[in-house]
Amino acid sequence: MTEPSPAVAAAIEGELRLLDPTVRASADLLATMLHPGFREIGTSGRLWDRDTIIAALTADDAATPSPLTASRMRGEQLAADLVQLTFDTESKGLRSHRSSLWRLTGNGWQLYFHQATPFIDDPFAEV
């Protein structure tokens, strides 16, 4: 297997940081990692923007984020400043296919778009 490009490696590193419950609970860390134009389609189908996801994750009454386990992560550099990642996660028995777009900005690589789709079994999944 070949090593990922530096851009793909940076996006993977960022994605794995965002899966860390400590990072997900820090408004300052999230603000540096999420692009100002960030959008997400969550597992529930809810649409999120940067401000609402940061507020929801870091609110005083927010549930403690559960650890997410990632698998089958792969990346593709689509342009000099754009990387797409696809991967699966699991937390508390909920499994989701995920896709992220990472953009290179003056502040480094930032998450620009994310979508999660829950699944039960996927007979077409690569092992």
VENJOJO-V729841 format. One record per backbone hydrogen bond with DSSP energy under -0.5 kcal/mol. CO is the residue of the C=O (numbers start at 1). NH is the residue of the N-H. If there is no record, write none. Layout:
CO:NH
CO:NH
//
This chain:
5:9
6:10
7:11
8:12
9:13
10:14
11:15
12:16
13:17
14:18
15:19
17:20
19:68
20:24
21:25
23:26
25:27
26:30
27:31
28:32
29:33
30:34
33:111
35:38
38:50
39:114
40:42
40:48
41:116
42:45
46:42
48:40
49:53
50:54
51:55
52:56
53:57
54:58
55:59
59:62
68:70
69:90
71:88
74:86
76:78
76:84
79:82
81:104
82:78
82:79
83:102
84:76
85:100
86:74
87:98
88:71
89:96
90:69
91:94
93:95
94:91
95:119
96:89
97:117
98:87
99:115
100:85
101:112
101:113
102:83
103:105
103:110
105:108
108:105
110:103
111:35
112:39
113:101
114:41
115:99
117:97
119:95
122:125
//
